């Protein structure tokens, strides 16, 4: 009985931590256009992904919100 309870508790904890991962990434500050250009890059629109990205420089490949 204890092993089942321990396994269930571990599964719940892992599920909660797994759900929090994308939320933590979304809350992390991204590279804005000013940082991109200051770092030597340029902000360009990628029509295939529909996202603005920093091309070249220190933040190359980073998404720009």
N, C-alpha and C positions, 0 to 999 in steps of 0.2 A: 504494500500500500504506500509506503514512504517513497519507494523508487518511482512509482507512477506520479505521485504528487511532485516530486523533485523534477521529473522529466517534463511534466506539464508546466511547471513554473519556469523552467529553462526555455521551453518553447515560446511561452508568452513574452518573456524578456527579450528573446532574440527577435520576435516579430515586431515588438515595439521599437527596438533599436534599428531594425531594418527599415521601418517606416519613417524614422527620423532622419535617415541619411540624406534623401533628396531635399528635405526641408532645410537641413543645415547647409547644403550646397546652394540652394536658392537664396538663403539669407546672407551668404558671404558676398561682400562687395566685389563687383566686377571691375573691369577696366573701362573707364569712360573715354569719350572721344579726346578729351584734353590730355589724359595720361598717355593715350596711344600716340598722339602727335608729338608730345613732349619726349616720349621715348624713341622717337625717330621713325615712327610708322605712319600709316595713313589708314583712315577708316573707309572701308569699302563694303558695298552691299553684295552679298552672295545670293544670286537669284535662285540657285538650285536648292539651297537650304532655307532661304527667306530670312536670313539673319545678317546683321551688320557685324563685321569682324575687323580686327586690327591686322593689317598686312605689313610685314617688315618691322624692323626695330626691336625693341626690348620685349614687347608684348605680342609678337607675331602669333597669329592663330587664335588669340583670345577673343571671346565674344564681347561685343559692345552693346549694352542695353539701350 
